[in-house]
Structure formats: structure tokens, C-alpha cells
Amino acid sequence: MTVKISKSIVGYKVSRPDAEPAPVVEEVPHKADVIHMHEALDRPEVLLGSTYKLRTPAHVSEHSMFITINDIVLNPGTEHELRRPFEVFVNSKSMEHFQWIVALTRIMSAVFRKGGDVTFLVEELRSVFDPKGGYWNKGKYMPSLVAEIGDVIEQHLIAIGMIRPPELDETQKKFLDAKRSEFELTATPGPSDMPADTQTDYPASAVLCNRCSAKSVIQMDGCMTCLNCGDSKCG
């Protein structure tokens, strides 16, 4: 085949097959097979368990309850490793609550195995009120025994990273500390009429907070302020 050259030749180069650059092959990153929680997931032989002791006042239950939550570890050893609740058990010497506790634990275990966002269980349990009235436990008002079980579930979900614990920022902490110090300087100390198991480190005259259910609301400068969660009627 004849090729007409219309310009002056200024140089030349011999083309060789072995001198051609090798084609660039782009490597496609391998996507890890991420395992998510679902109800068809088989139960492993070994699960990680945490047991919480729940001690209620004698008129609610004479014996302590032990709540055990077993977790499954998904995608172990990878960047997608997660710890998720798999099943829950409640054990107690008291038999008066046995029937509904067994039903509750089976339902919660089924919800855990189904996967997804299971944090809604906390609010559902904490919104249950006892028609006979709630009780105080460690300075916090509990509307029912079911609600306190919900508090235990919340503690566990916070521990494994499913729920972020509510925290006050540094400005709010400094403000509440200042309020508390000012109140303690002006308040007249006196004996508390609260039972021993309901005593807290908040002032004895503090009242119940409707937001966090702690007996930690005081009045300062004409404003009701919670020393625990920072809730205030004055904004």
C-alpha cells in the first residue's frame, strides 16, 4: 500500500510488537459479603452474653430479676463487624410474674432476630404504666416493672453501640453545676422524707422531672430547672 508523504521527514522509529506497552487492566475491588441480621440466620453455637441484676422494691417483687441478653457478632474480623442482640432471658425466684415475662422475652427475642432497627422496643416498654402506680428505684421513678426492663434493654443497646447515650454539652454541664452550687448555698438543709432506696445526690427538695423521671428539678430565680437532663421551663 502506497502512502504519499507531503511533509519533510525529520526522523523515524521502527515499530516492534514487543515494544508496545502492555494494556492497563483495572482491578475491580471485591465487595465483601456483608451479613445483615435477619430471622433466617442460624443461631451460632456460642453467643456473647451480658446479665443485668434488676432489684425492685419489695412490694413490686420480693426477689431480684436477672436479665440476660445474648448477642451475635456479624461479619467478625472485618470493617463491617457488628454486635447485635439475638435473644433475651429473664430469670427470677418469684413466680408471680412468670407467665407474662416468658411471653415478653419470646416476643423480644423474635424482634431481635428479625433485625432492622430494634431500638423502638425501649420506648414501647418504657411507656407501659402499672394501674397500681409506679415506684422509685435508685432515685428514678419507674412507671412499671416493664418500664424498668425497658431501661435495662436501653443500657445494653447503648453498651453495644446501637443507641447513642444522651449527653449534655460542656456549656450545659457548666450551667447546671453553677445552678446546683448556687442552690446548695442558699437552700436550708433538712432531712429527706424519701425512703433509703430512693435517696439521690440531688437536693432533698427537688421534685420529679417529667422528661427524665429523675427527682432532680429545683427552682432557681423563679425557673424550674432539672439538674439531671437540663430541662427548663424558661428554655
TIVEXMAR-974323 format. One record per residue: chain; x, y, z of N, C-alpha, C in turn; residue number from 1. Coordinates in nm, 2 decimals. Each point is the difference from the previous one (the first is absolute). Last residue first. Layout:
<atoms>
> kette,n.px,n.py,n.pz,ca.px,ca.py,ca.pz,c.px,c.py,c.pz,nr
> A,X,Y,Z,X,Y,Z,X,Y,Z,NUM $
...
</atoms>
This chain:
<atoms>
> kette,n.px,n.py,n.pz,ca.px,ca.py,ca.pz,c.px,c.py,c.pz,nr
> A,-3.67,2.77,7.90,0.08,-0.03,-0.12,0.14,-0.01,0.02,235 $
> A,-0.34,0.04,0.34,0.04,0.13,-0.05,0.07,-0.01,-0.13,234 $
> A,-0.14,-0.37,0.26,-0.13,0.07,-0.04,0.04,0.13,-0.07,233 $
> A,0.33,-0.44,0.01,-0.03,0.13,0.07,-0.13,0.06,-0.06,232 $
> A,0.38,-0.46,0.01,-0.13,0.05,-0.04,-0.04,0.12,0.09,231 $
> A,0.40,-0.29,0.03,0.01,0.13,-0.04,-0.13,0.06,-0.05,230 $
> A,0.14,-0.44,0.21,-0.01,0.00,-0.15,0.01,0.14,-0.05,229 $
> A,0.06,-0.07,0.47,0.04,-0.13,-0.06,0.01,0.01,-0.15,228 $
> A,-0.16,0.34,0.31,0.14,-0.01,0.02,0.06,-0.13,-0.07,227 $
> A,-0.45,0.33,-0.09,0.04,-0.14,0.03,0.15,0.00,0.00,226 $
> A,-0.36,0.42,0.09,0.11,-0.05,-0.08,0.04,-0.14,0.05,225 $
> A,-0.38,0.45,0.04,0.02,-0.14,0.04,0.10,-0.06,-0.10,224 $
> A,-0.05,0.53,0.17,-0.01,-0.09,-0.11,0.03,-0.15,0.04,223 $
> A,0.03,0.43,0.26,-0.13,-0.01,-0.05,-0.02,-0.10,-0.12,222 $
> A,0.41,0.06,0.24,-0.03,0.13,-0.07,-0.14,-0.01,-0.06,221 $
> A,0.11,-0.46,0.13,0.10,0.10,0.02,-0.04,0.12,-0.08,220 $
> A,-0.18,-0.52,0.18,-0.04,0.13,-0.05,0.11,0.10,0.04,219 $
> A,0.01,-0.56,-0.13,0.01,0.11,0.11,-0.05,0.13,-0.06,218 $
> A,0.02,-0.58,-0.11,-0.04,0.14,-0.04,0.00,0.09,0.12,217 $
> A,0.09,-0.49,-0.03,0.12,0.09,-0.01,-0.04,0.14,-0.05,216 $
> A,-0.15,-0.53,0.04,-0.05,0.10,0.10,0.12,0.11,0.01,215 $
> A,-0.13,-0.30,-0.45,0.09,0.00,0.12,-0.05,0.11,0.09,214 $
> A,-0.17,-0.12,-0.45,-0.06,-0.08,0.11,0.10,-0.01,0.12,213 $
> A,0.01,0.25,-0.44,0.10,-0.11,0.02,-0.04,-0.09,0.12,212 $
> A,-0.29,0.36,-0.15,0.07,-0.04,-0.12,0.09,-0.12,0.02,211 $
> A,-0.27,0.24,0.33,-0.09,-0.08,-0.09,0.08,-0.05,-0.12,210 $
> A,0.17,0.09,0.52,0.01,0.05,-0.14,-0.08,-0.08,-0.09,209 $
> A,-0.03,0.08,0.56,0.01,-0.09,-0.11,0.00,0.08,-0.14,208 $
> A,0.19,0.24,0.45,-0.12,-0.07,-0.04,0.02,-0.08,-0.12,207 $
> A,0.31,0.21,0.45,-0.02,-0.01,-0.15,-0.13,-0.08,-0.02,206 $
> A,0.22,0.11,0.43,-0.12,0.07,-0.04,-0.03,-0.02,-0.15,205 $
> A,0.40,-0.17,0.21,-0.12,-0.08,0.05,-0.13,0.07,-0.04,204 $
> A,0.45,0.02,-0.31,-0.06,0.06,0.12,-0.12,-0.07,0.04,203 $
> A,0.33,-0.31,-0.26,-0.06,0.13,-0.03,-0.06,0.06,0.12,202 $
> A,0.21,-0.44,-0.05,0.09,0.11,0.03,-0.05,0.13,-0.04,201 $
> A,-0.32,-0.42,0.16,0.09,0.04,-0.11,0.10,0.10,0.05,200 $
> A,-0.39,-0.41,0.19,0.09,0.12,0.02,0.09,0.02,-0.12,199 $
> A,-0.33,-0.36,0.09,-0.03,0.10,-0.10,0.09,0.13,0.02,198 $
> A,0.00,-0.39,0.29,0.03,-0.05,-0.13,-0.03,0.10,-0.11,197 $
> A,-0.10,0.09,0.46,0.14,-0.01,-0.02,0.04,-0.05,-0.14,196 $
> A,-0.45,0.29,0.07,0.05,-0.13,0.05,0.15,-0.01,-0.03,195 $
> A,-0.22,0.49,0.06,0.01,-0.11,-0.10,0.05,-0.13,0.06,194 $
> A,-0.04,0.46,0.19,-0.11,-0.09,0.03,-0.01,-0.12,-0.10,193 $
> A,0.43,0.34,0.19,-0.09,-0.04,-0.11,-0.10,-0.10,0.04,192 $
> A,0.26,0.41,0.29,-0.01,-0.14,-0.03,-0.10,-0.03,-0.12,191 $
> A,0.28,0.46,0.00,-0.10,-0.06,0.09,-0.01,-0.15,-0.03,190 $
> A,0.26,0.53,-0.13,0.00,-0.15,0.01,-0.10,-0.05,0.10,189 $
> A,-0.02,0.45,-0.30,0.01,-0.04,0.14,0.00,-0.15,0.00,188 $
> A,0.17,0.34,-0.42,-0.11,-0.09,0.06,0.03,-0.04,0.14,187 $
> A,0.30,0.27,-0.28,-0.12,0.08,0.05,-0.10,-0.09,0.06,186 $
> A,0.40,-0.18,-0.19,0.05,0.11,0.09,-0.12,0.07,0.06,185 $
> A,-0.07,-0.34,-0.33,0.05,-0.06,0.13,0.05,0.10,0.10,184 $
> A,-0.13,0.14,-0.44,-0.12,-0.05,0.08,0.05,-0.05,0.13,183 $
> A,0.33,0.13,-0.31,-0.08,0.12,0.06,-0.11,-0.04,0.08,182 $
> A,0.24,-0.34,-0.22,0.08,0.06,0.11,-0.07,0.12,0.06,181 $
> A,-0.21,-0.20,-0.37,0.00,-0.09,0.11,0.08,0.05,0.12,180 $
> A,0.00,0.23,-0.41,-0.13,0.00,0.05,-0.01,-0.08,0.13,179 $
> A,0.39,-0.02,-0.26,-0.01,0.13,0.07,-0.13,0.01,0.07,178 $
> A,0.07,-0.38,-0.26,0.08,-0.01,0.12,0.00,0.14,0.08,177 $
> A,-0.23,-0.03,-0.41,-0.07,-0.08,0.10,0.09,-0.01,0.13,176 $
> A,0.19,0.22,-0.38,-0.12,0.07,0.05,-0.07,-0.07,0.11,175 $
> A,0.36,-0.21,-0.21,0.05,0.11,0.08,-0.12,0.08,0.06,174 $
> A,-0.10,-0.35,-0.31,0.05,-0.05,0.12,0.05,0.11,0.10,173 $
> A,-0.14,0.12,-0.44,-0.12,-0.04,0.09,0.05,-0.06,0.13,172 $
> A,0.33,0.11,-0.32,-0.07,0.12,0.05,-0.11,-0.03,0.09,171 $
> A,0.23,-0.35,-0.21,0.08,0.05,0.11,-0.07,0.13,0.05,170 $
> A,-0.32,-0.36,-0.22,0.12,0.06,-0.04,0.07,0.07,0.12,169 $
> A,-0.32,-0.44,0.05,0.00,0.15,0.00,0.13,0.05,-0.05,168 $
> A,-0.24,-0.49,-0.12,0.10,0.07,0.08,-0.02,0.15,-0.02,167 $
> A,-0.22,-0.54,-0.10,-0.03,0.15,0.01,0.10,0.07,0.09,166 $
> A,0.11,-0.46,-0.29,-0.05,0.05,0.13,-0.02,0.15,0.00,165 $
> A,-0.06,-0.35,-0.42,0.10,0.10,0.05,-0.05,0.06,0.14,164 $
> A,-0.09,-0.50,-0.24,-0.06,0.13,0.04,0.11,0.09,0.05,163 $
> A,0.13,-0.41,-0.16,-0.12,0.01,-0.09,-0.08,0.13,0.04,162 $
> A,0.42,-0.21,0.20,0.01,0.10,-0.10,-0.12,0.02,-0.09,161 $
> A,0.10,-0.28,0.41,0.05,-0.06,-0.13,0.00,0.09,-0.12,160 $
> A,-0.14,0.15,0.44,0.13,-0.07,0.02,0.05,-0.06,-0.13,159 $
> A,-0.43,0.19,0.02,0.10,0.11,0.01,0.14,-0.07,0.01,158 $
> A,-0.37,-0.28,0.02,0.01,0.05,-0.14,0.11,0.11,-0.01,157 $
> A,-0.11,-0.18,0.43,0.07,-0.09,-0.08,0.02,0.05,-0.15,156 $
> A,-0.25,0.26,0.31,0.13,-0.01,0.04,0.09,-0.09,-0.09,155 $
> A,-0.47,0.01,-0.07,0.07,0.12,-0.05,0.15,0.00,0.04,154 $
> A,-0.27,-0.34,0.17,0.02,-0.02,-0.14,0.07,0.12,-0.06,153 $
> A,-0.14,0.04,0.44,0.11,-0.10,-0.01,0.04,-0.03,-0.15,152 $
> A,-0.38,0.27,0.09,0.12,0.07,0.04,0.13,-0.09,-0.01,151 $
> A,-0.43,-0.20,-0.06,0.04,0.09,-0.12,0.12,0.08,0.03,150 $
> A,-0.18,-0.24,0.35,0.06,-0.09,-0.09,0.05,0.07,-0.13,149 $
> A,-0.25,0.24,0.31,0.13,-0.01,0.04,0.08,-0.11,-0.08,148 $
> A,-0.46,0.08,-0.09,0.08,0.12,-0.04,0.15,-0.02,0.05,147 $
> A,-0.31,-0.33,0.12,0.03,-0.01,-0.14,0.09,0.12,-0.04,146 $
> A,-0.18,0.00,0.43,0.11,-0.09,-0.01,0.05,-0.02,-0.14,145 $
> A,-0.22,0.47,0.11,-0.04,-0.14,0.01,0.12,-0.09,0.00,144 $
> A,0.02,0.49,0.02,-0.15,-0.02,-0.01,-0.04,-0.14,0.01,143 $
> A,0.43,0.25,0.21,-0.03,-0.10,-0.09,-0.15,-0.02,-0.01,142 $
> A,0.40,0.39,0.18,-0.14,-0.05,0.00,-0.02,-0.10,-0.11,141 $
> A,0.46,0.12,0.28,-0.07,0.02,-0.12,-0.13,-0.06,0.00,140 $
> A,0.34,-0.04,0.35,-0.02,0.14,-0.03,-0.07,0.04,-0.13,139 $
> A,0.08,-0.45,0.16,0.13,0.07,-0.02,-0.02,0.14,-0.04,138 $
> A,-0.43,-0.20,-0.02,0.11,-0.10,0.01,0.13,0.08,-0.03,137 $
> A,-0.58,0.05,0.10,0.13,0.06,-0.01,0.10,-0.10,0.02,136 $
> A,-0.52,-0.05,-0.21,0.08,-0.01,0.12,0.13,0.07,-0.02,135 $
> A,-0.56,-0.04,-0.20,0.14,-0.03,-0.02,0.08,0.00,0.13,134 $
> A,-0.55,-0.12,-0.09,0.10,0.11,0.02,0.14,-0.05,-0.01,133 $
> A,-0.41,-0.24,-0.10,0.01,0.01,0.15,0.10,0.12,0.03,132 $
> A,-0.08,-0.13,-0.45,-0.12,0.06,0.05,0.00,0.02,0.15,131 $
> A,0.43,0.00,-0.34,-0.07,-0.09,0.09,-0.12,0.07,0.06,130 $
> A,0.26,0.09,-0.49,-0.03,0.05,0.14,-0.08,-0.10,0.08,129 $
> A,0.34,0.06,-0.47,-0.10,-0.08,0.07,-0.01,0.05,0.14,128 $
> A,0.32,0.16,-0.34,-0.13,0.07,0.00,-0.11,-0.08,0.07,127 $
> A,0.45,-0.15,-0.07,0.00,0.11,0.10,-0.13,0.07,0.00,126 $
> A,0.07,-0.34,-0.32,0.00,-0.06,0.13,-0.01,0.11,0.11,125 $
> A,0.04,0.13,-0.45,-0.13,-0.08,0.01,-0.01,-0.05,0.15,124 $
> A,0.40,0.22,-0.14,-0.11,0.09,0.03,-0.13,-0.07,0.02,123 $
> A,0.37,-0.27,-0.11,0.03,0.07,0.12,-0.12,0.10,0.04,122 $
> A,0.02,-0.25,-0.41,-0.05,-0.08,0.11,0.02,0.08,0.13,121 $
> A,0.16,0.15,-0.43,-0.13,0.05,0.04,-0.06,-0.08,0.12,120 $
> A,0.42,-0.10,-0.23,0.01,0.10,0.12,-0.14,0.05,0.04,119 $
> A,0.16,-0.30,-0.37,-0.08,-0.06,0.11,0.00,0.09,0.12,118 $
> A,0.09,-0.01,-0.56,0.01,0.09,0.11,-0.09,-0.06,0.12,117 $
> A,0.19,-0.36,-0.34,-0.05,0.13,-0.02,0.02,0.09,0.12,116 $
> A,-0.08,-0.54,0.03,0.09,0.09,-0.05,-0.06,0.14,-0.02,115 $
> A,-0.15,-0.46,0.16,-0.05,0.05,-0.12,0.09,0.11,-0.06,114 $
> A,0.07,-0.20,0.43,0.04,-0.09,-0.11,-0.04,0.06,-0.14,113 $
> A,-0.14,0.22,0.40,0.14,0.01,-0.01,0.05,-0.08,-0.12,112 $
> A,-0.45,-0.04,0.12,0.03,0.13,-0.06,0.15,0.02,-0.02,111 $
> A,-0.14,-0.38,0.23,-0.05,-0.01,-0.14,0.03,0.13,-0.08,110 $
> A,0.08,-0.01,0.46,0.10,-0.08,-0.07,-0.03,-0.02,-0.14,109 $
> A,-0.32,0.22,0.28,0.12,0.08,-0.02,0.11,-0.08,-0.08,108 $
> A,-0.39,-0.23,0.12,-0.03,0.10,-0.10,0.12,0.08,-0.03,107 $
> A,0.04,-0.31,0.35,-0.01,-0.07,-0.13,-0.03,0.10,-0.11,106 $
> A,0.01,0.16,0.44,0.13,-0.04,-0.04,0.00,-0.07,-0.14,105 $
> A,-0.41,0.11,0.21,0.07,0.12,-0.04,0.14,-0.03,-0.05,104 $
> A,-0.27,-0.35,0.18,-0.06,0.05,-0.13,0.08,0.12,-0.05,103 $
> A,0.12,-0.17,0.42,0.04,-0.10,-0.10,-0.05,0.05,-0.14,102 $
> A,-0.14,0.25,0.37,0.15,0.02,-0.03,0.04,-0.09,-0.10,101 $
> A,-0.44,-0.04,0.17,0.02,0.11,-0.10,0.14,0.03,-0.03,100 $
> A,-0.09,-0.35,0.31,-0.07,-0.02,-0.12,0.02,0.11,-0.10,99 $
> A,0.19,0.01,0.45,0.06,-0.10,-0.09,-0.07,0.00,-0.14,98 $
> A,-0.05,0.26,0.44,0.01,0.06,-0.13,0.04,-0.09,-0.11,97 $
> A,-0.04,-0.15,0.46,-0.12,0.08,-0.03,-0.01,0.07,-0.13,96 $
> A,0.36,-0.28,0.22,-0.08,-0.06,-0.10,-0.13,0.08,-0.03,95 $
> A,0.54,0.07,0.21,-0.14,0.04,0.01,-0.08,-0.06,-0.12,94 $
> A,0.47,-0.04,0.03,-0.06,-0.09,0.09,-0.15,0.03,0.01,93 $
> A,0.28,0.12,-0.45,-0.03,0.05,0.14,-0.06,-0.11,0.08,92 $
> A,0.21,0.17,-0.53,-0.01,-0.11,0.10,-0.02,0.07,0.14,91 $
> A,-0.02,0.09,-0.58,-0.02,0.06,0.13,-0.01,-0.11,0.10,90 $
> A,0.21,0.09,-0.54,-0.06,-0.09,0.10,-0.01,0.08,0.14,89 $
> A,0.10,0.06,-0.59,-0.01,0.06,0.14,-0.07,-0.10,0.09,88 $
> A,0.28,0.05,-0.53,-0.11,-0.05,0.09,0.01,0.05,0.14,87 $
> A,0.26,0.18,-0.38,-0.06,-0.11,-0.06,-0.12,-0.07,0.08,86 $
> A,0.31,0.50,-0.09,-0.07,-0.09,0.09,-0.07,-0.11,-0.07,85 $
> A,0.46,0.23,-0.19,-0.15,0.03,0.00,-0.06,-0.10,0.10,84 $
> A,0.49,0.22,-0.21,-0.05,-0.08,0.11,-0.15,0.03,0.02,83 $
> A,0.39,0.04,-0.43,-0.11,0.06,0.08,-0.04,-0.10,0.11,82 $
> A,0.39,0.12,-0.43,-0.04,-0.08,0.12,-0.10,0.07,0.08,81 $
> A,0.23,0.11,-0.43,-0.14,0.00,0.01,-0.04,-0.08,0.13,80 $
> A,0.45,0.04,-0.16,-0.04,0.13,0.03,-0.15,0.01,0.03,79 $
> A,0.23,-0.47,0.10,-0.01,0.09,-0.12,-0.04,0.14,0.05,78 $
> A,0.03,-0.40,0.28,0.13,0.02,-0.05,0.00,0.09,-0.13,77 $
> A,-0.46,-0.23,0.11,0.11,0.02,0.09,0.13,0.01,-0.07,76 $
> A,-0.52,0.02,-0.11,0.12,0.04,-0.08,0.12,0.01,0.09,75 $
> A,-0.40,-0.03,0.31,-0.01,-0.01,-0.15,0.13,0.05,-0.06,74 $
> A,-0.17,-0.20,0.50,0.10,0.09,-0.06,-0.01,-0.03,-0.15,73 $
> A,-0.37,-0.05,0.42,0.07,-0.06,-0.10,0.09,0.10,-0.07,72 $
> A,-0.23,-0.04,0.53,0.02,0.07,-0.13,0.07,-0.09,-0.10,71 $
> A,-0.33,-0.02,0.48,0.10,-0.06,-0.08,0.01,0.07,-0.13,70 $
> A,-0.19,0.11,0.52,-0.01,0.03,-0.14,0.11,-0.06,-0.08,69 $
> A,-0.27,-0.03,0.51,0.11,-0.04,-0.08,-0.03,0.02,-0.14,68 $
> A,-0.17,0.14,0.53,-0.03,0.01,-0.15,0.12,-0.03,-0.08,67 $
> A,-0.22,-0.08,0.52,0.13,0.00,-0.07,-0.04,-0.01,-0.15,66 $
> A,-0.25,0.16,0.50,-0.01,-0.06,-0.14,0.14,0.01,-0.06,65 $
> A,-0.17,-0.02,0.55,0.06,0.07,-0.11,-0.03,-0.08,-0.14,64 $
> A,-0.35,-0.02,0.42,0.13,-0.06,-0.04,0.05,0.09,-0.12,63 $
> A,-0.41,0.09,0.21,0.08,-0.03,0.12,0.14,-0.05,-0.04,62 $
> A,-0.35,0.36,-0.25,0.05,-0.14,-0.01,0.09,-0.03,0.11,61 $
> A,-0.28,0.39,0.01,-0.01,-0.04,-0.14,0.04,-0.14,-0.02,60 $
> A,0.04,0.20,0.42,-0.15,-0.01,-0.03,-0.02,-0.03,-0.15,59 $
> A,0.44,0.06,0.18,-0.06,-0.13,0.05,-0.14,-0.01,-0.04,58 $
> A,0.34,0.29,-0.31,-0.05,0.01,0.14,-0.08,-0.13,0.03,57 $
> A,0.37,-0.07,-0.37,-0.11,0.09,0.02,-0.05,0.00,0.14,56 $
> A,0.44,-0.14,-0.33,-0.05,-0.01,0.13,-0.11,0.10,0.02,55 $
> A,0.31,-0.26,-0.40,-0.11,0.10,0.02,-0.06,-0.02,0.14,54 $
> A,0.47,-0.13,-0.31,-0.08,-0.03,0.12,-0.10,0.11,0.02,53 $
> A,0.26,-0.21,-0.46,-0.03,0.12,0.08,-0.09,-0.04,0.12,52 $
> A,0.36,-0.23,-0.40,-0.11,-0.02,0.10,-0.01,0.12,0.09,51 $
> A,0.20,-0.18,-0.52,0.01,0.10,0.11,-0.12,-0.02,0.09,50 $
> A,0.28,-0.29,-0.43,-0.11,0.03,0.08,0.04,0.10,0.11,49 $
> A,0.13,-0.24,-0.52,0.05,0.08,0.11,-0.12,0.05,0.09,48 $
> A,0.03,-0.48,-0.28,-0.04,0.14,-0.01,0.06,0.08,0.11,47 $
> A,0.05,-0.51,-0.29,0.04,0.08,0.11,-0.05,0.15,-0.02,46 $
> A,-0.11,-0.34,-0.31,0.01,-0.09,0.12,0.04,0.09,0.12,45 $
> A,-0.29,0.22,-0.39,0.13,-0.06,0.01,0.00,-0.08,0.13,44 $
> A,-0.43,0.10,-0.31,0.05,0.03,0.13,0.14,-0.06,0.01,43 $
> A,-0.23,0.15,-0.48,0.01,-0.11,0.10,0.07,0.05,0.13,42 $
> A,-0.31,0.29,-0.35,0.14,-0.02,0.04,0.00,-0.11,0.10,41 $
> A,-0.39,0.20,-0.21,0.04,-0.13,-0.05,0.15,-0.03,0.04,40 $
> A,-0.23,0.42,0.11,-0.06,-0.11,0.08,0.04,-0.14,-0.05,39 $
> A,0.33,0.44,-0.04,-0.13,-0.04,-0.06,-0.05,-0.12,0.08,38 $
> A,0.43,0.40,-0.05,-0.08,-0.08,0.09,-0.13,-0.03,-0.07,37 $
> A,0.44,0.06,-0.29,-0.09,0.08,0.08,-0.08,-0.09,0.09,36 $
> A,0.49,-0.02,-0.29,-0.11,-0.07,0.05,-0.08,0.09,0.09,35 $
> A,0.35,0.07,-0.43,-0.04,0.05,0.13,-0.12,-0.08,0.04,34 $
> A,0.41,-0.07,-0.35,-0.13,-0.05,0.02,-0.05,0.04,0.14,33 $
> A,0.37,0.27,-0.30,-0.02,-0.10,0.10,-0.14,-0.04,0.01,32 $
> A,0.25,0.18,-0.44,-0.09,0.04,0.10,-0.02,-0.11,0.10,31 $
> A,0.42,0.12,-0.34,-0.10,-0.10,0.04,-0.08,0.05,0.12,30 $
> A,0.25,0.29,-0.41,0.00,-0.04,0.14,-0.11,-0.10,0.03,29 $
> A,0.25,0.06,-0.47,-0.13,0.04,0.06,0.00,-0.05,0.15,28 $
> A,0.40,0.15,-0.36,-0.05,-0.10,0.09,-0.12,0.04,0.07,27 $
> A,0.23,0.11,-0.50,-0.05,0.06,0.13,-0.06,-0.11,0.09,26 $
> A,0.39,0.01,-0.41,-0.12,-0.07,0.05,-0.04,0.05,0.14,25 $
> A,0.31,0.15,-0.46,-0.03,0.02,0.14,-0.13,-0.06,0.04,24 $
> A,0.36,-0.14,-0.41,-0.12,0.06,0.03,-0.03,0.01,0.16,23 $
> A,0.50,0.01,-0.22,-0.11,-0.10,0.04,-0.12,0.07,0.03,22 $
> A,0.36,0.19,-0.35,-0.03,0.00,0.14,-0.11,-0.10,0.03,21 $
> A,0.35,-0.05,-0.41,-0.13,0.06,0.03,-0.03,-0.01,0.15,20 $
> A,0.38,-0.19,-0.24,0.02,0.13,0.07,-0.13,0.07,0.03,19 $
> A,0.05,-0.43,-0.24,0.04,-0.01,0.14,0.02,0.13,0.08,18 $
> A,-0.11,-0.01,-0.48,-0.11,-0.05,0.08,0.03,-0.01,0.15,17 $
> A,0.23,0.37,-0.32,0.01,-0.14,0.03,-0.11,-0.05,0.09,16 $
> A,0.17,0.43,-0.35,-0.10,-0.05,0.09,0.02,-0.15,0.01,15 $
> A,0.34,0.43,-0.12,-0.05,-0.14,-0.04,-0.10,-0.05,0.10,14 $
> A,0.13,0.52,-0.16,0.00,-0.09,0.11,-0.05,-0.13,-0.05,13 $
> A,0.19,0.53,-0.17,-0.07,-0.12,-0.02,0.02,-0.09,0.12,12 $
> A,0.05,0.56,-0.22,0.04,-0.11,0.09,-0.08,-0.12,-0.03,11 $
> A,-0.05,0.40,-0.24,0.10,0.06,0.10,0.05,-0.11,0.09,10 $
> A,-0.26,0.09,-0.51,0.03,-0.10,0.10,0.11,0.05,0.09,9 $
> A,-0.38,0.30,-0.30,0.14,-0.05,0.01,0.02,-0.10,0.12,8 $
> A,-0.48,0.04,-0.26,0.09,0.08,0.09,0.14,-0.06,0.00,7 $
> A,-0.37,-0.20,-0.23,-0.01,0.13,-0.05,0.09,0.10,0.08,6 $
> A,-0.07,-0.55,-0.14,0.05,0.09,0.11,0.01,0.14,-0.05,5 $
> A,-0.28,-0.48,-0.14,0.06,0.12,-0.04,0.04,0.09,0.11,4 $
> A,-0.07,-0.55,-0.06,-0.05,0.12,0.08,0.08,0.12,-0.05,3 $
> A,-0.14,-0.54,-0.18,0.08,0.12,-0.01,-0.06,0.11,0.08,2 $
> A,0.00,-0.56,0.03,-0.09,0.12,0.00,0.09,0.12,0.00,1 $
</atoms>
